[in-house]
Amino acid sequence: MAVIVHHLLHPPHCSSPLPAFSSSSRPLKSQISCSSSSSVQMDPHNNEGRTKFKAFPYVSAPHRNLMVDLVSTVENRLDSQLLPCTLPPDVQYYQNQSGTGSATLHIRSGHKPSQIDFILGSWIHCELPTGGALNITSLSAYLNPSTDAPNFLFELIQSSPTSLILILDLPPRKDLVLSPDYLRTFYEDTQLDKHRQTLEKIPEVRPYVSSSLYIRSLVSPTAITVRIETEASGQGRMEEVIKGHIDPIAKEVLEIWLDECACGEREVGETERGYLEKRDGLVKSRTIEIDLGSSLPRLFGPEVAERVLGSVREFFTA
Amino acid sequence: MAVIVHHLLHPPHCSSPLPAFSSSSRPLKSQISCSSSSSVQMDPHNNEGRTKFKAFPYVSAPHRNLMVDLVSTVENRLDSQLLPCTLPPDVQYYQNQSGTGSATLHIRSGHKPSQIDFILGSWIHCELPTGGALNITSLSAYLNPSTDAPNFLFELIQSSPTSLILILDLPPRKDLVLSPDYLRTFYEDTQLDKHRQTLEKIPEVRPYVSSSLYIRSLVSPTAITVRIETEASGQGRMEEVIKGHIDPIAKEVLEIWLDECACGEREVGETERGYLEKRDGLVKSRTIEIDLGSSLPRLFGPEVAERVLGSVREFFTA
């Protein structure tokens, strides 16, 4: 869900849209995967899209390494539960007409009886009319109504070498005010807030408030939504912040999500399931509407936008 | 709801609890009151408590004037819908044993068919062991399940002449993710966020994040939760900020609440009403538990705390 991106970039040339995920190369089974049901063979035709996605070009080495590590971690752990990416090649990788923008998109659905709805990753690169470039990389994961556990959301939006927005959260799937046990289980007992507090202490870190009230409502009370400005800190500082702070925190939050959410077992009754189906459906359709629907046409032109949106809608409105 | 206060003050001597509201002197009918049903005569025995409450001692003139104006505005508009304050005199005004802390509490319930559940105001003064004093003033309002419109919350927590926390919000009474129309009606169309943005631009203003995840979940996406630090800005700057910025914003937000929430008409079906009863009940009982239950005994000793809490519980668990 790069849903937030649309609101970041007021010069409207390069707001953005899509996160993505790789159906990448087979992982080393160095980590035990959770409740694997069957192993799905990768479609070899996806290799080109997958390779392009996993390249994470245009960003710094620490940024690229972090994305590759996160994608690999998810694949190591959940691969046996995920179907291959079935997006058409021209949706897995697409460009705008002028050649100033390119992007990848990878979506892998979970297959029954996995709790994964789908996992989605992307990178987007777009030259800015003011010089420089916008680079967005993201990884997000949606669970299905067989569990009520939170989703996963990670996004880095870099509009210059010294300016970065970080979104990292486990967005809740229930009204937290009505669900104190849920708040305790996923947000208090996991001590998620300590990561937000750690980042807050870095001098270059400022709060980032999305202009969308809907997005503000969607995220959890421990959401990390910050802007990092390193212009005054000298060359290389952004890389230091990514490597020394964002990298370990993102990995730790992903581990929490994998352990407690993707692989945790939750009891969901019939009424609850109906509620989750309704809420999840609203979240996904609203995500498309706010994010992709408005930003993709501006970035990539109406034709490419319609092609990509058409493919994405299959997952977001299923 | 001074619910947030408990989490503000890590030196645990003077965290705090109660907001309050005056059953004050009869207002000039300079403003048209909404759907008044009958005019309730004030109980003359409340005069002393009311007078003490409306004095707002210990705070600066701009701070006091703002509180008095807010209380008067609510009374002018809603008075005919409110029952007199029926709290015992030793709950309307109470002190700790050492005489270093004193507080007022005023609660007025709405009478049928008003949409008001109750309105609650308070001030608290507590000398700090480190020198100086903690002063908290607050005004909050809870609606009943005949409407689903947001509540009102305003609180100023001053722990030194140069340090102030401001909480100003219309806390929603529904899950905003599931209720896009509600989000639009009360938060987008009212342009509530512009006030948050205005305050954010003042150099002395910093974000304030409650340590309670529950409180973070409770407030709206346009909530103003900020800390104002004026130590570096010279004498009198805090008064300038209160008079020039907080005063007009608090009044404008209160007007929105009065027009759109307290006096607005909403259709609430039977199922919806049951939902609101459950959610409101949880919010109120949790508020008591997090806020008053833990801070009052430390501030005022177990005996006074039990007396005050006993009276407050009647409203918060009704």
Interface residues (C-beta under 8 A of the other chain):
Chain A: K174 D175 L176 V177 L178 P180 L183 Y187 E188 D193 P207 L213 Y214 R216 S217 L218 P221 T222 K278 R279 L282 V283 R286
Chain B: K174 D175 L176 V177 L178 P180 L183 Y187 E188 D193 P207 L213 Y214 R216 S217 L218 P221 T222 K278 R279 L282 V283 R286
